[in-house]
Amino acid sequence: MASRTRRHGAARSARAVSRRRLPLRLLLPLLLLVALAAMLMLRGYVHSEILADHRVQAPAPTTHVPEKILEGGPVIDVRGGRTESLSVPDHRLVLTFDDGPDPTWTPRVLDVLKKHDAHAVFFVTGTMASRYPDLVQRMVDEGHEVGLHTFNHPDLSFQSKKRIDWELSQNQLAITGAAGVRTSLFRPPYSSFADAMDDKSWPVTEYIGSRGYITVVNNTDSEDWKKPGVGEIIRRATPEGGKGAIVLMHDSGGDRDQTVQALDRFLPDLKAKGYRFANLTEALDAPSAMSPVTGAELWKGKAWVFLVQASEKLTDVLVVGLAIIGTLVIGRFVLMLLLSGVHARRVRRKGFGWGPAVTGPVTVLVPAYNEAKCIENTVRSLMESDHPIEIIVIDDGSTDGTARIVEGLGLPGVRVIRQLNAGKPAALNRGLANARYDIVVMMDGDTVFEPSTVRELVQPFGDPRVGAVAGNAKVGNKDSLIGAWQHIEYVMGFNLDRRMYDILGCMPTIPGAVGAFRRSALAPIGGMSDDTLAEDTDVTMALHRAGWRVVYAENARAWTEAPESVSQLWSQRYRWSYGTMQAIWKHRRAVIEKGPSGRFGRVGLPFVSLFMVLAPLLAPLIDVFLLYGIVFGPTQKTIVAWLGVLAIQAVCAAYAFRLDRERLTPLISLPLQQILYRQIMYVVLLQSWITALTGGRLRWQKLRRSGGVSAPPGGGAAGVPAPRSRAMDGRPVG
């Protein structure tokens, strides 16, 4: 008995672990986001935007600095307890270049050195060596020496020993990864002559020596960073009386054109005076300061350089992506504002009509699966319709008594068709097969219509070229924050988009909540297809390709129950985005076809791909660069730029709300919606991409309903109406 109990307990524990395990398609987007954040942090570190310290120590007393250091040469060796300084022999010059390598100026400096057969020492920072490893490799290949100049260029007198070790090891790691060598030469940032050593910098020099490095300062300072002119740079760099010297120059940190010009004159002039230009160990007749690195340390360095290069390229890609999304966002907003205004003026002008008024009866199809909480409200709202209709509720294998509820209402003109669970497309096709009329209205089982909705929805069929009509879907449960966000999305995004697409003649989707079709248009394309999870987008694209017009009826309002939790919203949008991708892929051949199909393929598909797939995927870059700019970059400019984008969105949203005659109050939450809601949509879309690329098959996901939308806001209650003489009589079928 105890054994059986243990087995059951183990089984329950295993099931619990299985339930807690994060699904792969959720884990991959999360890992991608973490990797992106890590790469951006690395980029900020390498560009000295994080952990940088730009303080410079003021001069201090020299009480504790040995006299022979203050009066000695520029090469200071305190390794192994020694306290020695060395000078460069007469008529030998060691050119040193700090702060590089720089992609613009270092190659020009190297070219001049090569031209005049001169060697030098380059004291490189880890940040620059990591970013431009090929230049460090070129220095070594051409016989120059490289030395450490720290990783982030801080004044080490302010730093702890731990930070100093970090600066040295990271600088060494970058050099190893770039050129496969390590060096024993070191130059402190902000250093000067040996006699400038003081009680703040000397302890640092002693500690650096204990770590195995020789400190190299200088005899002459060209002060080229001040850009005093070519002649002045040469004068300051030239030692007096034929003495040897270590010359300080820079190959990075600004415009170094004067440095390059001065170098091109300086080298031949002093060579003519008997000077030799060598690297440090050549000038001192000492063993090379550089030694090759092999094994794990070499691969560690190469891995570091690879990651830095990857972060650089990733940032470049993100910048391009930001430019693309900026263009798409602004372009879309401009198009929506212009074309939605054109659409509104066209359909609202006095005397506008689609053609002869459509007054004949139509069929309303209500596919329903476990809609017990909503179905009565839906059917009763239809019974209030001021247009003659027959109502067919197709129960798709519900297990909650949905069909019994409808049958129990005993309403005239309402038929119930039962079928085994086969999915929404199959339910709609079953309804089409039983419909009595050519014009068929389709709606969801959680939606309520206004009395005028059906009438407004079918009027465009007065134009014989119209094959389908999109209605104006609205969020009925917008009292919660997430409902308000979806309300903004529906009014601003979906309905402005539909106005724009109507004018362009490439409406991508008839919303499942409120749409109408000609049966005669659906029959040749096979009705509602189950090839994709977005059957409404799929069938709309098929109608375009068949040559039918698809238009938008702004006054055909339907109130639908939007998801009330993040998990339900995730499930819905995951299905929508994945289904849209499937539909685009299914109809991809339209791009190369002729006639109506080709026109849609070369106009509609690119618009849908750009605005419904690419733009949402790249939109979070705006927020990524907002955070990056606030933390690492020019904070004020970043915030101003982001507020500018938000202002454009606010103008567009206010215009959309005005067109739809909605109150502006929900727009108070627009900034928060843009920050948080966009991230949800981004991860959903990313997950959809991963599902598509990995060959996953997403199943239909039924949302849980609360029945919170019982009547159109502002309309009459969806109570029990009196039987309408214009409603079509009928009996349950199936």
C-alpha positions, 0 to 999 in steps of 0.5 A, a space after each residue: 500500500 505504501 509502495 502504491 502511495 509512493 508511486 502515485 506521489 511520484 507520478 503527481 510530482 512528475 506531472 507537476 514538473 511537466 506542467 511547470 516546464 516552459 513550452 519551447 515556443 515561449 522559451 525561445 522568444 524569452 531567450 532571444 529577448 535575454 540575448 538581445 539585452 545582453 548584447 546591448 549591455 555588452 555594446 554599452 560596455 564596449 562603447 564606454 557607456 556603462 562602467 565608464 569613469 571620466 574623473 581625472 585626479 588633480 596633481 598631488 604631492 610627491 612625498 612618497 615617490 622615489 627620487 630616482 623615479 622623478 629624475 629618471 627615464 620614461 620607462 619605469 620597471 618596478 616588477 619583482 620589487 625593483 625600482 628602476 627607470 630607463 631612458 632611450 639612447 640618443 638618436 633613437 625615437 620611440 613613437 607612441 600612439 594612445 587611445 586607438 585603434 581608430 578605423 579612420 586614423 590608425 590605418 593612415 598612421 600605419 601607412 605613413 610608418 610603413 612608408 618611412 620604414 619606422 616602427 612604433 608602440 600603440 597603447 590601445 584601449 580594450 574598447 577600441 581593440 575589441 571593436 577593431 581587432 584587424 587593426 591590432 593584428 596589422 600593428 603586430 604584423 608590421 612589426 609594431 608593439 602594442 601595449 595596454 592603455 586600460 579597457 575603459 580609459 579611467 584614471 586608475 588613481 580613483 580605482 580599487 585594485 579589483 577595478 585595476 585588475 579588471 581593466 588590465 585583464 580585459 584590455 589584455 583579453 582584447 589584445 589576445 583575441 585580436 592578435 593572439 599575443 599578450 604584452 607587458 607594456 602599460 601606459 596609464 591614462 592621463 599620464 605625462 612625464 616621469 617627473 609628474 608622478 605623485 603620491 596618487 599615481 605612484 601606488 598605482 604604478 607599484 601595483 601595476 608592476 606587481 602584476 608584471 607590467 612595465 609602465 611607459 610614460 614619455 619624454 616629449 608630448 606633441 600635444 596633437 590632441 589640441 590640433 595646434 598645427 602641423 609645425 607646432 606638433 613637430 616642434 613639440 615632438 622633437 627632442 633637444 640636442 639629439 637626445 633619445 625620447 619617447 614621443 607621445 601622439 594619438 591615433 584616436 579620440 578626434 580629428 587626427 589629420 594634423 598628426 598624420 601630416 606632421 608624422 609624414 614630415 617628422 619621420 624623414 626630417 629626423 631620419 636625415 638628422 641621424 635618428 632611428 625610429 624603433 619600437 620600445 624593446 628595439 630601442 632598448 635592445 631588450 627582448 620583445 614585450 609581446 609573447 604569443 598566446 595559445 590554448 584556452 586563453 587564446 580561444 577565450 580572447 577570440 570568443 570575446 572579440 567575436 561577441 563584441 563584433 556580434 554586438 556591434 553588428 547587432 546594433 547596426 542591424 537594430 539601427 537599420 530596423 529602427 529606421 525601417 520601423 520609423 519609416 513604416 510607422 510614419 508612412 502608415 500614419 500618414 497614409 491612414 490619416 490621408 486615406 481614412 479622411 478620404 474614405 470618411 468624406 466619400 461615404 458621408 457626403 450627401 447623396 452617397 450610395 452604393 447603388 440600389 438599396 438592399 431591402 431583401 432578406 439576408 441570412 445571419 450565420 452564428 457559429 458557436 462552440 461553448 458560448 452558453 454565457 453569450 449566445 442568448 445576448 447574441 441572438 436577442 440582439 439579432 432579433 432587434 434588427 431592423 432588416 429582414 433576416 433569418 438566423 442560423 446558429 451552428 452549434 459546433 459540438 458544444 458541451 455546455 448546452 449552447 444549442 439547448 439555450 437557443 432552442 429554449 428561447 423559442 424565437 421565430 426565424 431562428 434555426 439551430 444546426 448541430 454538428 460534431 466539433 469540426 472547427 469554425 470554417 466547417 461550421 460556417 460552411 454548414 451554415 452556408 449550405 443551409 442559408 436561404 439567401 445569397 447575402 450572408 452575414 457572419 458574426 461570432 457567438 460572443 458578439 451583439 449587433 445594434 438594430 441597424 447593423 445588418 441593414 448598414 452592413 448589406 447596403 454595399 451589395 447594391 454595387 454588384 462588384 462588391 463580394 464582401 463587406 467588413 463591419 465596424 467591430 468594437 470592444 464591448 467590455 472596455 471598462 478594464 485597463 486591458 479592455 481599454 487598450 484593445 478599444 484603442 487598438 480597434 478604433 485606431 488600428 483596425 478601423 483606420 486601417 480598414 478605411 485605408 485599405 478600402 481606398 487602396 482596394 486591398 482590404 485584407 480581412 473581413 472581421 469574424 465578428 461582423 462581416 457579410 458575403 455573397 454566397 455566389 462569390 464564396 462558392 467558386 473559391 470553395 467557401 470558408 477554408 480551414 487551411 489557415 487559422 485566420 479563415 477570415 483573412 484567407 477568404 478575404 484574400 481569395 475574394 480579392 484574387 477572384 476579382 471581387 471588391 471588398 469594402 468597409 461599412 463604418 456604421 455597421 457596428 458590432 460589439 464583441 467581447 475582447 479577451 479580459 486577461 493577458 493569457 487570453 489576449 496572448 492566445 487570441 493574437 497568437 492565432 491571429 498573427 500565425 493565421 495571417 502569416 499562413 494566409 500570406 504564404 498561401 496566397 503568395 503566388 498572387 504576386 506574379 499573377 495577372 489580372 485582379 489576383 496580381 493587382 492584389 498580390 503586388 499591392 495588398 500582400 506587401 501592405 499586409 506583410 509590412 504593416 501587419 507582420 514586419 512593423 509589429 515585429 520591429 515596433 518594440 525597437 522604439 522602446 528598446 532604444 528608448 531604454 538604451 538611450 535613457 540608460 547609456 545615451 543622450 537621455 534628453 534627446 532620446 526622450 524627446 524623440 520618443 515623445 515625438 513618436 508618441 505625439 504622432 500616435 496620439 494625433 492619429 488616435 484622436 483623429 480615429 476616435 473622432 471619426 468613429 464618434 468615440 469619447 477621447 477619455 480612453 486615450 489617457 492610457 495611450 502611453 502605457 498601452 504603447 509601452 506594455 501592450 506593444 511588448 505583448 504583441 511583439 512576443 506573440 508575433 515572435 512566437 508565431 515566427 518561431 512556430 512557422 520556422 520550426 514547422 509547428 502546427 498551432 491548434 485552434 484556441 477557444 477563449 473563455 467568455 464571461 458574457 459581459 457584453 449583453 447589449 450595444 452601449 447606448 442602445 436598447 437592452 437586449 431583452 426579449 423582443 416581440 416577434 418581428 414580421 420581417 424575421 424569417 420563419 424556420 425550424 431547427 435543422 440537424 
